[in-house]
């Protein structure tokens, strides 16, 4: 059973159920409501979102426990990745042209990304941001997928399903059997370079090709990862959030040391840089 596609968080969400249900409409409405609320809370592109309020006012009092958890996870990943993953990248993205108006007009190239743990403090009473601005790309969608999966399990007692948020995925199983997904080609998502099988696992991909733009004045090419490398990464691990973060990190630092249980495929252009055995690549692309 396939739910109606949902537009949220800048992408299209597709949810597939591998079990027959009589409450499909209620499930659809609940998922749509969850994603709408998540975007209202955490989008950098909405002026009144919780995240935008924190970026503007520097203080957010009496935060929801979910907001606290999300930011604390971001801080944890900042430490685990030795600062490669840093949500304090907002001002740098805006200066590079990736602003709320999608102007793609570079305003400056010398903006420094602050040390996250120096500028952000989080507790259950108040969140403080002393400098810079936050962007939840690289963690927000994965976090949302995991939270949505928990809602499906707890509220609707769903066991067998797949949540696909624009290519970032969490899959349980197809009645106990692994779910096979296709690995999209970095520059043409209509083509597949191989497959990977998921069993109660998260998957994410990141690429310098997906959100790339040319400065309207100089023509110089920029991307949302703020790297000059032509990289694409694919990650399978226990949660969508963890996969989301490490896919971002591996697309920036292809040789980064990943923890046990994080399976990685990295391409530079179309050449394989590193690949875990779980990724089954088509022979013609594995060169």
Secondary structure, 3 states (H helix, E strand, C coil): CECCCEEECCEEEEEEECCCCCCHHHHHHHHHHHHHHHHHHHCCCCCCCHHHHHHHHCEEECCCHHHHHHHHHHHHHHHHCCCCCCCCCHHHHHHCCCCCCCCCCCCCCCCCCCCHHHHEEECCCEEEECCCCCCCCCCHHHHHHHHHHHHHHHHHCCCCEEEEECCEEEECCECCECEEEEEECCCCCCCEEEEEEECCEEEEEEECCCCEEECCCCCCEEECCCCCCCEEEEEEECCHHHHHHHHHHHHHCCCCCCCCCCEEEEEECCEEEEECCCCEECHHHCC
